[in-house]
Amino acid sequence: MTNPPEVRHLDVDDVYLVERIDRSEHVDVEYTVRDGQLAERPVSMSEIPPWDPFGTGPYSVAAEIAFCEPLVRSGATLLGAFDGAELLGLAIVDPAFEGPNAWLAFLHVSRPHRRRGVASALWSAAVEATRGAGATAMYVSAVPTGSAVGFYLSRGCELADSVHPDLYAMEPDDIHFLCTLT
C-alpha cells in the first residue's frame, strides 16, 4: 500500500467482510488496570490465532458477524478501509451510544496491513462520524494487548473513570478508555 487507505461507509450487507480480517497477532505485552493505573501483566496468549472460519463459538467469524450485524442494523456506522478492492480493516462506531458518548465497538486491521496508517484512518473516520452526530467523547473497550493499548493512548484516550457496566460485563479483561473529542 503506497497511498493512504480509502475509508468507505458500508451498509449492513457488508458485515460479512469481517471474514476477510486476519486478526492474528503476536503479543509481547498485555495490560491490566490496578488502582486506576495501567500495569503490565503476564501475557495470557502470545499467539492470537485468526478467527475460526467454520465454528460458531467465541472468536469465530460467525460470532463476530453476530456481534456486528445488530449494531449496524440499529444505526451504528460500518467503516471499511480499502486499497483499491482489497479490504485492509473494518471499524464500527455507534455515534449515539449513551448520552454524549459514542462507542467504538469494533476496530480490526488485517495483520499484513498493520502499522501502515489503516487503524489511524479508520479512527479518524469514526471520530468524524461521531462528531457529526453530536458526540463529545468516544468510549473504547480495547483488548489488553500492547499494540491495542498503545494505539488508543496515542489517539488521546485515557482510562475511563468509571467503566460502562454492560461493556465491562462483556469484556472484563479489556482496557476501558474514554477519549474526549476535540
C-alpha positions, 0 to 999 in steps of 0.5 A, a space after each residue: 500500500 503506497 497511498 493512504 487507505 480509502 475509508 468507505 461507509 458500508 451498509 449492513 450487507 457488508 458485515 460479512 467482510 469481517 471474514 476477510 480480517 486476519 486478526 492474528 497477532 503476536 503479543 509481547 505485552 498485555 495490560 491490566 488496570 490496578 488502582 486506576 493505573 495501567 500495569 503490565 501483566 503476564 501475557 495470557 496468549 502470545 499467539 492470537 490465532 485468526 478467527 475460526 472460519 467454520 465454528 460458531 463459538 467465541 472468536 469465530 467469524 460467525 460470532 463476530 458477524 453476530 456481534 456486528 450485524 445488530 449494531 449496524 442494523 440499529 444505526 451504528 456506522 460500518 467503516 471499511 478501509 480499502 486499497 483499491 478492492 482489497 479490504 485492509 480493516 473494518 471499524 464500527 462506531 455507534 455515534 449515539 451510544 449513551 448520552 454524549 458518548 459514542 462507542 467504538 465497538 469494533 476496530 480490526 486491521 488485517 495483520 499484513 496491513 498493520 502499522 501502515 496508517 489503516 487503524 489511524 484512518 479508520 479512527 479518524 473516520 469514526 471520530 468524524 462520524 461521531 462528531 457529526 452526530 453530536 458526540 463529545 467523547 468516544 468510549 473504547 473497550 480495547 483488548 489488553 494487548 500492547 499494540 491495542 493499548 498503545 494505539 488508543 493512548 496515542 489517539 488521546 484516550 485515557 482510562 475511563 473513570 468509571 467503566 460502562 457496566 454492560 461493556 465491562 460485563 462483556 469484556 472484563 479483561 479489556 482496557 476501558 478508555 474514554 477519549 474526549 473529542 476535540 
